[in-house]
């Protein structure tokens, strides 16, 4: 932490967000109103994972170029009549040029086209019919497996971009329907597809007209807005009680992304998102925090192809897809599985995982020194003859630290010491690296300590193709400020002084808790977007002078360590109500990736 006498009176505390608040939801205890002001949707990658054909830029999922997709895959056909090498490439082009939707797997053929239509006299509601590629007749969809997520896809397919209003209505009965002989198609979607052709189909007998699926698409009419007091980001209105139930009633997920808790039908991600309960332990990580796939041994159910838990039992030997009727012995996976397969081909980083674990210690100051390997991302910054600050290795040739620790013009004077635990009696594992350049955040304010973050690039020896730091493992760089919540226990480490200002020569560490908002402690000097607070109720664990630039590391449920904060400033080391203040690294993900290269630090939402 910085010296106690550094007290900053300038700057303004960020008040609670007012504009954009949805006052009509203030009575719903499950909804976080401040979060609502950010207007998050399924394209907000601080809250959700992007699709494999998208990438996360500045908090939003944007289209990849086709060549950025994995090359492995099967050919698919678009409804514009063009064939593409992979499903990902087709979706990438559709993302860039909306309108050319997926039609079927395999190359395009003459006269083959998937269609969806409504049976009835109304243009926005009716029973849903589809014509699969390779089939001459239209087929109705089954009601039993039909839900609002399939209804959203059907309505988007028909041109209603806000999705469905309801799956219930007074639908016209087909005059030609034979009650006991009609067959229908079960369909299963994730809910964000642009065409029903991308969903999984299974055939079974219908129980007459009452067993067929219908939909009322959202048109914004007075009827659809009746009793709908929850405003979705896409302009749609839904009933207030439908928020935070794990069901995407809005059609853009905006009713499920700002939840303090979930209703019974939803599973609560630690990031404040409600997902369908059947997505828990389904073999695919849906929460960005990963807590939906933790402790799942023995919990995952065996599912029919392409179906979630809770769906009706279907005959696995009669799987239909948008490509048409498959051979009865075919076990071809649906595009739901293809999407998961594409995700498995995306780059995976090796960061934030180490073999050794520490027992809890009560304080950074005092206690036994850390062992080599306890903090393989911790580095020391040496300026001439002494260790002045800490730093965090994030991969490649790059170290993260605080802006107030370094000067770009002094790069030649600094050394980076890795694997150091005692700088009076240096251990044998130490490697000393020299500095090539320093990048200080261009908006760093030395008075308020806003944007107190900097990057150090290590010199690469001519004999190496890339930087190699023995005994070092990079910490992962967080891309979302919702990965860890207030109350989460994290580790701070460094060579900072003890409370009585005594020098420390061995690496010390301790557990601190994230604090929701430090404005009550530091009033007009704490900036919630750029800063994070951490400490303990009694102040016994804290960073202090000399720890600056070092890591505040938080570990997720899967044991992956993220550099959540960089030690920045504070007052009165180790005293109650004076927690340490850290630069919030997630706020600088795009700035870091711009300088070090996105592929170096982007594991998710690449």
N, C-alpha and C positions, 0 to 999 in steps of 0.2 A: 504494500500500500504506500501511497505517497506520504510525505511528511505531514504531521498533524497541523502544522501552521498554514498549510495550503488550503485556504478557505475561499471558495469562489461564490461571489454574490451576483454575478451577472447571469443573464439568460432567464427564461421563463418556464415554469412548470407547464407541461401539456395538460390542459384540462380534459375532463371526460368528454368524449365525442358527443356532440349534440345533433349536428346536421345528419339527416338520414336515419335517425332513430325511428323505430316503428313503435309509436306509443301504444298502439292497439294491442301489442303483445306484452306490455309491461306486467300484466297480471299472470302471464305464463311463466312459472318459476323455472321451467326447463330451458328457456331461451335466453341467451346472452345478448342483450340489446346493443352493447358497445360493439360486439362482433358484427352484428347486422349492418352497422354503418359501413363496413367494408364491402358489402354487396358481393359476397363470395358465391361462386357457382361451380359447376363441374369442370370449369376451365381455370379454376384458381388452384395452382399447384402448391400453394402454401397449406392447403387443406386436403387435397386429394392427389392421387397419382395421375399423371398424364397418360393418355393412350400410347401404345408403342409407336404410333406414327406421329406423335407430337413430342415437343421438348419444352422444358420449363425455362422461360425467359422473363425476368423481372416479375415473378409471381404469377405469370399467366401461361397456360398451355397454348403453344403456337405450333403451326404446321412444320413438320420436317420436310426437307426435300426428299424425293423418292430414293436417291442414292444413299441417304443416311439410314435407310431401313436395312435390316439383315437381309443377306442375299439368298439364304436358304428358304425354300417354300414351294408351294404348288401354284400353278397358274390359275388366275381367276379372270372372270369376265365382268366388265362394267356395263351398265344399261345404256351406255353410249355406243356399244358395239365393239369396244376395243378390249383386247386381252392384255393382261399385265403379268409379269413374272411371279409376283407374290401378292398376297392379300394386303400386306403392309404398304406396298408401293401403290396399290390401287387406292387405299384409304388416304395415303399421303396426297395423292393427286386430287382426290375428292375434297380433302381438307383445304387445299389451295384453290380449287375451282369447284365450289359446291354445285351440285346438279347431276354429276355423273356418279350415280350410286352403284353399290355392289349388286350384281345380278345373280351370278352363280359361280361355283367352283369349276375349274377346267376352262379350256378355251371357248371363245364365243362361237356359237353355231347359228346357222340360218334359221330365222323364225323363232328362236328360243328367247323368251323374255319373261321375267317374273313380274306379276302384276298383283296389286291389292285393290280391292274395291269394297263399297258398302252396299248391302242389299236393302233397298227401301226407297222411298220417295224423297227423303231429306238428303241434303248434300253433306251434312256434317254429322250424321248419326245413322246407325243401322247395324245389321249383322255383318260381320267381317268375312269376306271371301278372298281367297288367294288362288292364283294360277301358277303352279310351279313350272320351272323350266323343264321342257320335255313332256308336259301334260297338256291335253287338249281341253279338259274341263276345269272349271273353277271348283274349289272345295271350301266349305265353311270351316271356321276354326272352333275348337271345343271350348266350352265355357269353364270346365272344371279346372284347367290349368291357366286360365286367363286372369291377368291382374292388371293393375294400373300401369305397370312398367311396360308390358306388352302393348297396352292400349296407347301409351305415349308414342311408341315406335310406329304403330299403325297410322296414327294421326299425322306424325311427321312425314311418313311415306306418302300420305295423301295431300300434303301441302300445308297442314296446320302446324306451324312451327312451335307453337306454345304447348303442343301435346294434347292430351286428353283431359276432358272435364270429369268424365265418369265412365264406368263400365256398365252402368245401369240405365235403362231407358225403356220406353214402350216401343219396342222394335216390331216392324211389320213382319208377319209370319210368311215364310216362303210358300206360295201356293202349291208348288210341285213337291213339297217335302213329304216323303214317306216316313212316318213316325218311327218305325222299327228297323228300317234298313239303311238309313243315312249314315255315312261315315264322315268324320270330321278330323281335323288335324290339331293335335296338341302343339303348342308353340311355347318356347322358353327363350326369353331375352334377358340381357343384363339391364336394359332400360335406356341406354344412351346410344343405341344403334340408330342409324339414319334410315334403315330399311328393314322390314321384316325378313327380307331375303337373307340377312346375316344371322338370323336366329335359328334355333334347333327345332325341327319338326318331327312329330311322331304320330302315326295314324291309329285311330281306334273308332269303334262304333259310337255314334251319338245316341242319346235318348230323346230323340225328337227335337222339336223346335226349342224347348226349354233348355236343352243341353248345348246350345250354340252360343258363341261369344258375340257380344255387341259392344259398341263404343259410342260415346257422345264426345266429339272433338271440341276443344275449347275455342270459342269464337268471341269471348268477351261480352256476350249478350247479358241482358239484365238477369235472365234466369241463371246463367252460370256464375254471376257475381253475387247472387242472393246468399246470405249467411256466410260470405267469404270475406273475412276481415284480415287475413294474413297476406300481405303483398309479396309475391315472389319477385325476384330480380328481373325475370323476363317479362314482367308486366301482368302476369296472371295473378288471380286472387283465389285462395283456397280457404277452407274452414280453419280457424285458428287452432283447433284441437288436433289437426293433422300434422302440426309441426313436431319434429323430434320423435317420430315414431318408427324410424328406420325405413319408411316408405317414401320414395321420391314422388310426392304428389305434385310438386311444381313442374317437374319435367326438366329442371336444370339443377336439381339437388339443393337449391338455395334454402329449402325448408329444413334441411338436415345438417347444415354445416356450422351452426352456431348454437350448440346444445350443451347445457350444463349437465344434463342427464338425458336418458332416453326412456320413452314409454316401454311397456312390456314387450312390444313387438320388435324393438330395436336393440342393437348392441352398441354400447358407448365406447368409441375410440377415445384415448387420452387426449387427442388433439381437439376434442369438442365436436366430433362428427358422429352421427348415428347412422349405422349401416344395417341392412337386413340381418336379423338374427341368424338366418340360415347361412350367412357368409362367414360366421364364426367357425373356425376349424375346417374350412373347405379346401385347404391346400394352397390357397392364394392369399397373399397379404393384401388386405383392403384398407386397413388403417395405416396412415403414414408412420405411426408410432409402432406398428407391428404387433400390438397387443391382442389382435384378434386371432393370431396363430400361436399364441403362447400357452403352454400347458395343454396341448391338444391330443396327447397320446391317448388313444382309446376313445376319443370323443367324436372323431370324424365318422360320419355315416357312409355306408356304401350307397352310391347314387346310381340311378339309371343314366345312360349316356346323355350328357347335356342337361341334366335336371338337378335342381337343388333339393335339399332336405325339405320334406313337407309336400313336395309335388306328388301327384297321383302315381301309383305304380303303373308303368308302361311296359308293353311287350318289347324287350330289347332286340328282338329279331325282326321288328318291322319299323326300322328307323327311316324316316323321310327327312330330306333336307331340301333346301331351295334349289338344288340341282335336279330334283326330281326323286322318283322312287328308286332306292338303292336295292341291290340284291338282298334277299332275306338274310343271308349270312354275313352281310357287310357290317363291319364295326367302325366305319369311317367316323372320325371325330367331327364334331360341329365346329363352326367358326368361333364359338366360345373357347374351345380347346386350342384352336389355332392362335387366338389372341394371347392365351397363356403361353403357348409355345414360343411365339415371337418375343415375349417378355423375357423368357429364359435365355434367349440368344443375345440380349443386350449386354453391354460391358458390365463387369462386376469389379469393384475396387477392392483392394486389400488394404483396409485401414481400420483403425480403432479396435483391433482384437489382439490381445496378448495372452500369454499362457499363465502368468502368475497373477495371483490376487492378493490384496492386502487385507489384513484384519483392520477393524476400525480403530482409529486413534482419536483422542479427544481434542487435539489442537495441532495447528501448524507449528507454533512455537513450542519447544520442549518435545519430549518423547524420543523414541529411537529414530535414527536416520533412515531414510529410504534405502532400499537395496537396488543394485543395478538391475534394470529390467522392470522395476515397478512402474515407472513412467517413461516408456520408450519414446514418447513424443516430446518430452521436456528437454529443452536445450538451455544453455547459459550464454548470455551475450557478454563478452569481455571487451572492455574499452581500455586500451593500453594495459595497465597493470592490474585491473580489478574487475570482478564480476559486477556489472551495474544493473542488469535486468535479466529476466527470463524470456523465453520464447517457446513457440510450439511448432514442431515439424509437421507439415501437412502434405508432404510427398514431393517427389522430384527433387528439385534444387531449392525448395521454398520453405521459409520459416515465417510464421506469423508472430507479431509482437505489437506493443503499444507504440503509437506515434511519438509520444513524449520521451520514449527510450532512445531514439535514434535520430541522426541527422543525415540526410542524403549526401551532403558534402563531405562527411566523415567516413564514408563506406570503407575506405582503405585502412582505417584504424581499428575496425571491429573484427573480432574472431567469434566463431560459433563453436562452442564446446558441446559435444554430444556424449551421452552416457555418463555424464559427470554426477557424482554424488557428494564428494568432499573436495573442495577446491584448495584446502590447506595440505591435505594428503591425497593427491590425485590418484584415482584408481586406474588400473591397467587398461580398462576398456575404453578410456576416453579417446575420442577422435577430434582433432581440431580442424575446422574448416575456415576458409577465408571468404570474404564477402565480395561479390561482384558488383551489386548495386542495391540500393534501398529505395522503395517506393512508399512515400508517406501519403496518406489519403489527402486528396486535394482540398477537402473541406474541413480538415482538422482545425479545431479552434483551441489554442493553447490556454485560453482563459476559462472557457466553460468545459473543456475536455470532451466536447462533442466530436464524433468521428475519430476517436483516439485509437487508430489502428494503422499498421504499416506492414509491408512485406519486405523480407530480406531474401535476396537471391544469392545462393552459395556459388562460389567459383567452382567450375567443373575442371578437374585436371585434364590436361591434353591427352593423357593416357586412357581416359575413360570415355565411353560413349554417352554416359549419363551419370548423374550424381548417385553415389552409393554411400549410405550412412550405416556402417555396421552397428549392430545393437540398437538400431532405431526403427520404430514403427510409426507411420503417420497417424495422427488423429483425424477422424472424419470431420468434414466441414458441413455443418447443418444448412439446409436450404430453406427451412421453414421455421418461423418463430413459434410454432405450435407443437414442436417435437417434445418439449418438456414444459411442465406446468409448475406454478408456484407450489412449494412444499417438497418438490423432488430433491433428493439428496445428491450432491455432486462433490467432486474432489478439487480442492485448490492446493497447489504445490509451489514451492520456491525456496530461495535462500534468504528470504526477508528477515528482518530483525524481530526479536522477541518484544513483548509488551514493555519491558523495562529498557528498551532501546539497545539491548546487547546484540552484538553481531552474531550471525549464524553462519557456519562454514559448511554445514551438511544439509542436503536437500530434505526439507520438512514437508509434511502434508497433513490435511485434515478434511473432515466431512462438513460441508455447510449446506444449508437449505435455501432453495430459490425463494425469494420474497416477491409478493405480487406487485407492489408498487412502492418505491422508496420516496415518493414525494412527501410523505408524512414525516420522513426523517430529514430530508435535505431540501424540502420546500421548492424554491424556484431554481434549483440547480440540477434536478434530476429530469432527464429526457427519456421518457418511457420507450420510444421507438428505437433509440440508439443505445440505451443502457440497460443493464440487468443488475439486480441487487441480490446478494447472498450473504448469509450469516447464521448465527444461532441466537436464541432468545437471551442467553446470558452473556453473549459476546466472547465466549471462551475460545471460539475458533474463528480465525480471521486472517486475512492477508495483511502484510505490513510493508514498511519501507524496504525496498530491495526485491519484492515479489513482482513489481510492475512488469507488464509484458508477458507474464507467465500464464499458464492455463487454468481455467475453470472447466473441468471435464465432467460431462454427464453421460451416464451409461444407460442405454435403453433396455427393454425387456429381453432382447436377444443378446445382450452382452456386448453391444457395439458402442464404443466410446466416441463422443462428439466433443469438439472444442466449443463449448457453449459460450464461454466468455473469455476476454483477455483482461487481466488485472489492470485497472485503470487508476482509480483514485478512491479517497475516503477520508475519514477523520477518526482520531482517537482509537488507534489499533486495539482490538480486543475488548472494547467496552460495549455494554448493552446499548441498543438503539443507535449504533453507529456501524451499520453493516457495510461490507465492502461493495464498491461499485465497479462493474465490469463492462467493457464494450461488448454489446450483444452481437456475436459473430453472424448469426443468421440474417441479420439486417444487411450484411455486406457480402452475401454469397455471390451476387452478380459482379460486384466490384472485384472480388478475389478471382473469380473465374475469368474475368476479362484479362487480367494480368498473367495468371499462371496457366491458362488454357482450361476450357470447360471439361475436357476429357480427364484431366488430372483429378478433379474433385467431384465429378458428377456421377454418382452411383445410381440414384433414383432420378426419374424425370430427365434422363439424358437428352 
